[in-house]
Amino acid sequence: MSMMIRSAAADLNGRQELFDEVVKYLNSSGYSPLLRDAQRGYIAAIAGQMAEHVDVRTGIDEYRIGQRLLASSRYRTSSDIPALMGEVFWLEEQHAILYLLLVTVPTRPSADRSTSRERPSLALQAGYIGDRDSAASLDQFKDAVSSALRASDSPITWTESEGTQLRLQSLTSSGAGHIPASQITVSELECAELLREPILRQLAIRLRQSGGILAHDLTAHMANLEVLLQHGLVSSETVVMCKHDGHQIVRLTQRETIDGLTTLGVKCSCGAPLAQEQIEEYYTANEMLRKLLDNSYWMNAVLVSALEETGVSRDNLILCVHEGPGEVDAFAEVCGALMMFEMKDNHFSMGHAYAFGGRIGVYKPNYAVIISTSGVDADVKQHFERVRPDAEMVYVSDLAELQLKIEEMVDMVRRLECMRILSAVDLVSQVRSPVSEMLALRLGIAVPAVHREVSVYYP
């Protein structure tokens, strides 16, 4: 399965009790709540025929726990704060999960102690975990949640929250120069794919470095040259050269122009008519090819394609980041994990490793990825094993393995994020109606009020 995680958030200007109303509405709309169905079965097994009289209390108490979480320095962002309430819905046909969480929104502590016991702000998080092809299921789910809240006079507005790019935003807001991945065009992506082929790339580099090559010097490469011509990476001109001393007389975009100039009496400085001089095709790298080859920009485009294949949006990717004298080829942020990429159209040697290690220390990525077209020296891997940087090292020694390595890395990040999301359900899935009270109810014993006041649920 090609896993995809999508999520959206919305401020909930209302009571915590609205969450249960939403779940009931979703249940009536064909979304079966896994947790509540399981909780009802659990209560029925203990309370028996008295189950319908049990006061079902689920989730985390908003007042006793929510404020404590907000006050804790451990929780720095809303995604770090455990949910107060939650529900999970299984999509059998899609073999996927939809979830709905009620979370507190972190706010800055107030200097006014009189406001310290106010309710924390609430937000809904709706999400999808499953195959990428069925990720649109989240849109229908959000519509159902919105309908439920409109019925309760509490309309909401959703904001896509998959990949908030907090760390990318920190990089760009710090003044670091960069190129948004969205600037790469479809044509550049297609042409970059051609340059993955070593033979085509070598020919392209030769044309770029020489400034132009005559046809007779490319006899052995005409088939590859034709590929570059078809994709508009190479331009063809007609060159007229003096047979006497070989100097260039004129360059023309159309060969037929020579006959017209000859008819007009145009001659070489040696006195020979143009049509009688040496005429040959001349090939040069056009503007797009020069752009792709300069600083191996084509590798950035290849990386964008590889990440998009895994469902990573271009909005989660920035290229050619430079601060001061240093430059990083690319950064990507997936589910809050920062990936830093170094790409070389050559061997990656120890000379590159020292500089890259320094950038790892500066940017502190979760993954540090080295991509080389000609291999990564063994000394480089030994060096990073020895220094143990605070990042997972990923080596791509051949472009043929690029897609697989990217998919493995992104899949690992998404699996970790999946478990983080599902773990948020652990606390809220607990039934806070104590077994002792349910058994007492089944026995027909009235629970003393003083018993309920004792804090037996939380330390």
C-alpha positions as CSV (number, residue, x, y, z in Angstrom):
1,M,0.0,0.0,0.0
2,S,1.2,3.5,-0.9
3,M,0.4,5.1,2.4
4,M,-1.0,8.6,2.5
5,I,-1.8,10.7,5.6
6,R,-4.1,13.7,5.1
7,S,-5.5,15.9,7.8
8,A,-7.4,19.1,8.3
9,A,-8.1,21.3,11.3
10,A,-10.9,23.7,12.3
11,D,-11.5,25.9,15.3
12,L,-14.4,24.8,17.3
13,N,-16.2,27.7,18.9
14,G,-18.4,25.7,21.2
15,R,-18.6,23.1,24.0
16,Q,-16.7,19.9,24.3
17,E,-20.1,18.2,24.3
18,L,-20.5,19.0,20.6
19,F,-18.0,16.3,19.8
20,D,-20.5,13.6,20.9
21,E,-23.2,15.2,18.8
22,V,-20.9,15.2,15.8
23,V,-20.1,11.5,16.3
24,K,-23.9,10.6,16.6
25,Y,-24.5,12.5,13.3
26,L,-21.7,10.7,11.6
27,N,-23.0,7.4,12.8
28,S,-26.4,8.2,11.3
29,S,-24.7,9.1,8.1
30,G,-23.1,5.7,7.6
31,Y,-19.8,6.2,9.5
32,S,-19.6,3.5,12.2
33,P,-17.6,4.7,15.3
34,L,-15.2,1.9,16.2
35,L,-14.4,3.2,19.7
36,R,-17.9,3.9,20.8
37,D,-19.1,0.5,19.5
38,A,-16.3,-1.2,21.4
39,Q,-17.1,0.8,24.6
40,R,-20.8,-0.1,24.4
41,G,-19.8,-3.8,24.2
42,Y,-17.4,-3.4,27.1
43,I,-20.0,-1.7,29.3
44,A,-22.7,-4.3,28.4
45,A,-20.4,-7.1,29.3
46,I,-19.9,-5.7,32.8
47,A,-23.2,-3.9,33.6
48,G,-25.4,-6.4,31.9
49,Q,-29.0,-5.3,31.6
50,M,-28.2,-2.1,33.5
51,A,-25.8,-0.9,30.7
52,E,-28.2,1.6,29.4
53,H,-28.2,3.4,32.8
54,V,-24.4,3.7,32.9
55,D,-23.1,7.3,32.5
56,V,-20.6,6.7,29.8
57,R,-17.6,9.0,30.3
58,T,-14.8,8.8,27.7
59,G,-11.8,10.9,26.8
60,I,-9.7,13.2,28.9
61,D,-11.3,15.6,31.4
62,E,-10.9,19.0,29.8
63,Y,-10.5,20.9,33.0
64,R,-8.3,18.6,35.1
65,I,-6.0,17.5,32.3
66,G,-6.3,20.0,29.5
67,Q,-5.0,22.9,31.4
68,R,-2.2,20.9,32.9
69,L,-1.1,19.9,29.3
70,L,-1.1,23.5,28.2
71,A,1.0,24.6,31.1
72,S,3.6,21.9,30.4
73,S,6.7,22.9,28.5
74,R,6.8,19.4,27.0
75,Y,4.0,20.3,24.6
76,R,5.2,22.9,22.2
77,T,2.7,22.7,19.3
78,S,-0.9,21.6,18.9
79,S,0.2,18.4,17.3
80,D,2.2,17.4,20.4
81,I,-0.8,17.8,22.7
82,P,-2.9,14.6,23.3
83,A,-6.5,14.7,22.2
84,L,-9.3,15.3,24.7
85,M,-11.7,13.2,22.8
86,G,-11.5,11.1,19.7
87,E,-13.2,8.6,17.4
88,V,-12.0,6.3,14.6
89,F,-14.0,5.1,11.6
90,W,-13.0,2.1,9.5
91,L,-13.5,2.2,5.7
92,E,-13.8,-1.4,4.7
93,E,-13.8,-1.0,1.0
94,Q,-10.8,1.4,1.0
95,H,-9.1,-0.5,3.8
96,A,-8.4,2.8,5.4
97,I,-9.1,4.9,8.6
98,L,-10.8,8.2,9.1
99,Y,-10.3,9.8,12.5
100,L,-11.7,12.8,14.4
101,L,-9.9,14.3,17.4
102,L,-10.8,17.1,19.7
103,V,-7.7,18.9,20.9
104,T,-6.8,22.0,22.9
105,V,-5.2,24.8,21.1
106,P,-2.1,26.1,22.9
107,T,-2.2,29.7,24.1
108,R,0.3,31.9,25.8
109,P,0.0,31.9,29.5
110,S,-1.8,35.0,30.8
111,A,-0.4,37.3,33.4
112,D,-3.9,37.7,34.8
113,R,-4.4,34.9,37.2
114,S,-8.1,35.5,37.2
115,T,-8.3,34.0,33.6
116,S,-6.2,30.9,34.5
117,R,-9.3,28.7,34.9
118,E,-11.0,29.6,31.7
119,R,-11.7,26.9,29.2
120,P,-8.9,26.2,26.7
121,S,-9.7,26.9,23.1
122,L,-10.8,23.8,21.2
123,A,-10.2,22.5,17.7
124,L,-11.2,19.6,15.6
125,Q,-8.7,17.5,13.7
126,A,-10.1,15.3,10.9
127,G,-7.8,12.9,9.1
128,Y,-7.3,10.0,6.7
129,I,-4.8,7.2,6.9
130,G,-4.7,4.7,4.0
131,D,-3.9,4.2,0.3
132,R,-3.2,7.4,-1.6
133,D,-5.8,6.5,-4.3
134,S,-8.6,6.8,-1.7
135,A,-7.4,10.0,0.1
136,A,-10.3,12.0,-1.3
137,S,-12.5,10.2,1.3
138,L,-11.4,12.8,3.8
139,D,-13.2,15.5,1.8
140,Q,-16.6,13.7,2.1
141,F,-15.9,13.1,5.8
142,K,-15.2,16.8,6.5
143,D,-18.4,17.7,4.7
144,A,-20.3,15.4,7.0
145,V,-18.7,16.9,10.1
146,S,-19.4,20.4,8.9
147,S,-23.1,19.4,8.3
148,A,-23.3,18.1,11.9
149,L,-22.0,21.4,13.3
150,R,-24.2,23.5,11.1
151,A,-27.1,21.6,12.5
152,S,-25.8,22.6,16.0
153,D,-25.4,26.3,14.9
154,S,-21.6,25.9,15.1
155,P,-20.3,26.3,11.6
156,I,-16.6,25.7,11.0
157,T,-13.9,26.4,8.4
158,W,-11.4,23.6,7.6
159,T,-7.7,24.3,6.9
160,E,-5.6,21.5,5.4
161,S,-2.9,20.7,8.0
162,E,-1.0,17.8,6.4
163,G,2.5,19.2,6.3
164,T,2.3,22.5,8.1
165,Q,6.0,23.1,7.0
166,L,6.8,24.7,10.3
167,R,10.6,24.0,9.9
168,L,10.5,25.0,6.3
169,Q,8.8,28.3,7.3
170,S,11.5,28.8,9.9
171,L,14.2,28.4,7.2
172,T,12.6,30.8,4.7
173,S,11.6,33.4,7.3
174,S,15.2,33.5,8.5
175,G,16.1,35.2,5.3
176,A,17.7,32.2,3.6
177,G,17.6,32.5,-0.2
178,H,15.8,29.6,-1.9
179,I,13.8,28.6,-4.9
180,P,10.3,27.3,-4.3
181,A,9.8,23.8,-5.9
182,S,6.6,25.1,-7.5
183,Q,8.8,27.1,-9.9
184,I,10.0,24.0,-11.7
185,T,7.9,23.6,-14.8
186,V,6.5,20.4,-16.3
187,S,8.9,20.8,-19.3
188,E,11.9,21.0,-16.9
189,L,10.8,17.8,-15.1
190,E,10.4,15.9,-18.4
191,C,13.8,17.1,-19.6
192,A,15.5,16.3,-16.3
193,E,14.3,12.7,-16.6
194,L,16.2,12.5,-19.9
195,L,19.4,13.6,-18.2
196,R,19.2,10.7,-15.8
197,E,20.5,8.7,-18.7
198,P,24.4,9.0,-18.5
199,I,25.0,8.9,-22.2
200,L,22.5,11.7,-22.9
201,R,23.8,13.7,-19.9
202,Q,27.5,13.4,-21.0
203,L,26.5,14.6,-24.5
204,A,24.6,17.5,-23.0
205,I,27.5,18.5,-20.8
206,R,29.8,18.3,-23.8
207,L,27.6,20.7,-25.8
208,R,27.2,23.0,-22.8
209,Q,30.9,23.2,-22.0
210,S,32.1,23.6,-25.7
211,G,29.6,26.3,-26.6
212,G,28.7,24.4,-29.8
213,I,29.8,21.4,-31.8
214,L,29.9,20.7,-35.6
215,A,28.0,17.8,-37.0
216,H,31.1,15.9,-38.2
217,D,32.3,15.8,-34.6
218,L,29.1,14.1,-33.4
219,T,28.8,11.4,-36.0
220,A,28.9,8.7,-33.4
221,H,26.3,10.4,-31.3
222,M,23.6,11.3,-33.8
223,A,20.9,9.1,-32.3
224,N,21.3,10.6,-28.8
225,L,21.6,14.1,-30.3
226,E,18.2,13.5,-32.1
227,V,16.6,12.8,-28.7
228,L,17.9,16.1,-27.3
229,L,16.7,17.9,-30.4
230,Q,13.2,16.4,-30.2
231,H,12.9,17.7,-26.6
232,G,14.1,21.2,-27.5
233,L,17.2,21.0,-25.4
234,V,19.6,21.6,-28.4
235,S,19.4,24.1,-31.2
236,S,20.6,23.5,-34.7
237,E,22.1,26.1,-37.0
238,T,23.8,26.1,-40.4
239,V,27.4,27.3,-40.5
240,V,29.3,28.4,-43.6
241,M,33.1,28.1,-43.3
242,C,35.8,29.0,-45.7
243,K,37.4,26.0,-47.4
244,H,40.6,28.0,-47.7
245,D,41.4,28.8,-44.1
246,G,38.4,27.3,-42.2
247,H,37.2,30.6,-40.6
248,Q,33.5,31.0,-40.0
249,I,31.8,33.1,-42.6
250,V,28.2,33.1,-41.3
251,R,25.7,31.2,-39.1
252,L,22.2,30.8,-40.3
253,T,19.0,29.4,-38.7
254,Q,17.8,28.1,-42.1
255,R,20.0,26.3,-44.7
256,E,17.9,27.6,-47.6
257,T,19.1,31.1,-46.9
258,I,22.5,30.3,-48.4
259,D,21.1,29.8,-51.9
260,G,19.4,33.2,-51.6
261,L,22.6,34.9,-50.5
262,T,24.5,33.2,-53.3
263,T,22.0,34.5,-55.8
264,L,22.5,38.0,-54.4
265,G,26.2,37.6,-55.0
266,V,27.4,37.3,-51.4
267,K,30.9,35.7,-51.3
268,C,33.5,34.7,-48.9
269,S,36.5,36.9,-48.3
270,C,38.5,34.5,-50.4
271,G,36.2,35.3,-53.3
272,A,34.2,32.0,-53.5
273,P,30.4,32.1,-53.6
274,L,28.8,31.0,-50.3
275,A,27.2,27.9,-51.8
276,Q,30.7,26.6,-52.8
277,E,32.1,26.9,-49.3
278,Q,32.0,24.2,-46.5
279,I,28.4,24.0,-45.1
280,E,27.7,22.1,-42.0
281,E,25.2,21.8,-39.1
282,Y,26.2,23.3,-35.8
283,Y,24.6,22.3,-32.5
284,T,24.4,24.3,-29.3
285,A,22.8,23.9,-25.9
286,N,19.7,26.0,-25.6
287,E,18.6,28.1,-22.5
288,M,16.7,25.3,-20.8
289,L,19.6,22.8,-21.1
290,R,22.0,25.4,-19.8
291,K,19.7,26.0,-16.8
292,L,19.3,22.3,-16.0
293,L,23.1,21.6,-16.2
294,D,24.3,24.7,-14.3
295,N,24.9,23.6,-10.7
296,S,23.3,20.2,-11.6
297,Y,19.8,21.8,-11.3
298,W,18.4,18.9,-13.2
299,M,19.0,16.8,-10.1
300,N,16.7,19.1,-8.1
301,A,14.0,18.5,-10.7
302,V,14.5,14.7,-10.5
303,L,14.2,14.9,-6.7
304,V,11.0,16.9,-7.0
305,S,9.6,14.1,-9.3
306,A,10.7,11.4,-6.9
307,L,9.0,13.1,-3.9
308,E,5.8,13.8,-5.9
309,E,5.6,10.1,-6.8
310,T,5.3,9.4,-3.1
311,G,2.6,12.0,-2.7
312,V,4.7,14.8,-1.2
313,S,3.5,18.2,-2.3
314,R,5.9,20.7,-3.8
315,D,4.7,23.0,-1.1
316,N,6.7,20.8,1.3
317,L,9.9,21.3,-0.6
318,I,12.4,24.2,-1.2
319,L,15.5,24.1,-3.4
320,C,18.9,25.8,-3.5
321,V,18.8,27.1,0.0
322,H,21.8,29.4,0.7
323,E,22.8,31.3,3.8
324,G,26.1,33.0,3.8
325,P,28.7,31.0,1.8
326,G,27.0,27.6,2.3
327,E,24.3,26.1,0.1
328,V,21.9,23.1,0.6
329,D,20.5,21.6,-2.6
330,A,17.1,20.9,-1.1
331,F,14.9,20.6,2.0
332,A,11.7,18.6,2.3
333,E,9.3,18.4,5.3
334,V,7.1,15.4,5.6
335,C,4.8,15.0,8.6
336,G,7.0,17.3,10.6
337,A,10.3,15.5,9.7
338,L,12.9,17.6,8.0
339,M,14.9,16.0,5.2
340,M,18.1,17.7,3.9
341,F,19.5,16.7,0.5
342,E,23.0,17.0,-1.0
343,M,23.2,16.0,-4.7
344,K,26.4,15.5,-6.7
345,D,26.6,14.6,-10.4
346,N,29.9,12.9,-9.5
347,H,31.5,10.9,-6.8
348,F,30.7,12.0,-3.3
349,S,34.0,12.1,-1.5
350,M,35.4,13.1,1.9
351,G,35.9,16.6,0.7
352,H,32.1,16.9,0.4
353,A,31.4,15.0,3.6
354,Y,33.1,17.5,5.9
355,A,31.1,20.4,4.5
356,F,27.9,18.3,4.6
357,G,28.5,17.3,8.2
358,G,28.8,21.0,9.2
359,R,25.4,21.7,7.5
360,I,23.8,18.8,9.4
361,G,25.0,20.5,12.7
362,V,23.5,23.9,11.5
363,Y,20.1,22.7,10.2
364,K,19.6,19.6,12.4
365,P,17.5,17.6,9.9
366,N,15.9,14.3,10.9
367,Y,17.2,12.8,7.7
368,A,20.4,13.7,5.9
369,V,20.3,12.4,2.3
370,I,23.3,12.1,0.0
371,I,22.5,11.5,-3.7
372,S,25.3,10.8,-6.1
373,T,25.3,9.7,-9.8
374,S,28.7,8.0,-9.4
375,G,28.7,6.5,-6.0
376,V,29.5,7.5,-2.4
377,D,33.0,6.7,-1.2
378,A,33.3,4.1,1.5
379,D,35.3,6.6,3.6
380,V,32.3,8.9,3.7
381,K,30.0,6.2,5.2
382,Q,32.7,5.3,7.7
383,H,33.1,8.9,8.6
384,F,29.5,9.4,9.4
385,E,29.3,6.1,11.3
386,R,32.2,7.3,13.4
387,V,30.9,10.8,14.2
388,R,27.3,9.7,14.6
389,P,25.5,12.9,13.5
390,D,22.1,13.6,15.0
391,A,20.3,12.6,11.8
392,E,19.5,9.4,10.0
393,M,22.0,9.1,7.1
394,V,20.6,7.9,3.7
395,Y,22.9,7.2,0.8
396,V,21.8,7.0,-2.8
397,S,24.8,5.8,-4.9
398,D,23.0,5.5,-8.2
399,L,19.9,7.3,-9.6
400,A,18.4,3.9,-10.4
401,E,17.8,3.4,-6.7
402,L,16.6,7.0,-6.0
403,Q,12.9,6.3,-6.1
404,L,13.1,3.2,-3.9
405,K,15.2,5.1,-1.3
406,I,12.8,8.1,-1.3
407,E,9.8,5.8,-0.9
408,E,11.4,3.9,2.0
409,M,12.3,7.1,3.8
410,V,8.9,8.8,3.3
411,D,7.1,5.5,4.2
412,M,9.0,5.3,7.5
413,V,8.1,8.9,8.3
414,R,4.5,8.3,7.6
415,R,4.4,5.1,9.6
416,L,5.8,6.9,12.6
417,E,3.3,9.7,12.1
418,C,0.5,7.1,11.7
419,M,1.4,5.6,15.1
420,R,1.6,9.0,16.7
421,I,-1.9,9.8,15.5
422,L,-3.3,6.4,16.5
423,S,-1.6,6.7,19.9
424,A,-3.5,9.9,20.5
425,V,-6.6,7.6,20.5
426,D,-5.2,5.4,23.3
427,L,-6.2,7.8,26.2
428,V,-9.5,8.9,24.7
429,S,-10.6,5.3,24.0
430,Q,-10.6,4.5,27.7
431,V,-14.0,4.3,29.4
432,R,-13.8,6.5,32.5
433,S,-16.9,4.9,34.1
434,P,-15.2,2.7,36.7
435,V,-15.9,-1.0,36.8
436,S,-16.7,-0.7,40.5
437,E,-19.6,1.7,39.7
438,M,-20.9,-0.4,36.9
439,L,-20.9,-3.6,39.0
440,A,-22.6,-1.7,41.9
441,L,-25.3,-0.6,39.5
442,R,-25.8,-4.1,38.3
443,L,-26.1,-5.2,42.0
444,G,-28.6,-2.4,42.6
445,I,-26.3,-0.5,45.0
446,A,-26.4,3.3,44.9
447,V,-22.9,4.7,44.7
448,P,-22.3,7.2,47.6
449,A,-21.6,10.8,46.4
450,V,-18.5,11.0,48.5
451,H,-17.0,8.1,46.5
452,R,-17.4,10.1,43.3
453,E,-15.5,13.0,44.7
454,V,-12.4,10.9,45.3
455,S,-9.9,11.3,42.5
456,V,-9.4,7.6,41.6
457,Y,-9.0,8.2,37.8
458,Y,-5.9,10.4,37.6
459,P,-2.9,10.9,39.9
